[in-house]
Amino acid sequence: RIRLPLVRAGKDEHQAIGYLPDGSMIVVNKAVNKINTTQDVTVISTLETEAGLMVVAELFEQEE
């Protein structure tokens, strides 16, 4: 779980994008309505691409 500012929309209409301090981009699923806020997210997958590391996350939901 990490705290991440969501700064813009992603490629898919439901996605938001945030960046780590080192510049790594994180795509957050189902978070488009949270753009311009800071959210807790959970990383669900990573993929090494030619452009670098792609990280996919979801909004963190507290278990009750």
N, C-alpha and C positions, 0 to 999 in steps of 0.2 A: 504494500500500500504506500502510495506517495501522494503528496500534496502538489497540485499542478494547476497553474493558471491556464485557462482555455481561451485562446486568442483569436481563432478564426474557424470557419466552417471547413469540413473535410471534403474529400472527393464525393463521397456518398451523402445524400441529403440528411442522414441522421447523425453524421459524425462531426466531432469537434477536434481541433488540433491544439496541442500544447507542446512546449519545448522545455527540455531539461537545461540546467545552467551550461552544460557543455555543448548545447546546440542540437542535441538529439531530438527528433520529432516523435511525438507520441500521438497516435490516432485513438480517440476515445469514442467507442460505439454508443449510440443512443444518448448523446450529450449535446446536440446542437442547441437545445434550449438553455444550456448553461454557459454559452459563450460570453466572455467578459466577466466571468467569475472564477474563483479558485476552488477546486474540488479535490476531494480524496478519490483517487482512482486505484484500481487493482490491475496490474499487468497480467494479461491472459496469454500472450504469445509474443515471440520475437522471431524475426526472420532476417538473415544476412542477405543483402541485395548488393548489386553493383554500386548503388548510390550510398550504401552504408547500412546501418542497423535500422530495421523497421520495427517499431514497438506498437502493439495493439493492447488497449486497455478498456476497462468498463468502469462506470461509476461505482465507487465503493458503497455497498449497502450493509449497514449494521445488522447483524443477526439478532433476532429478539428471543 
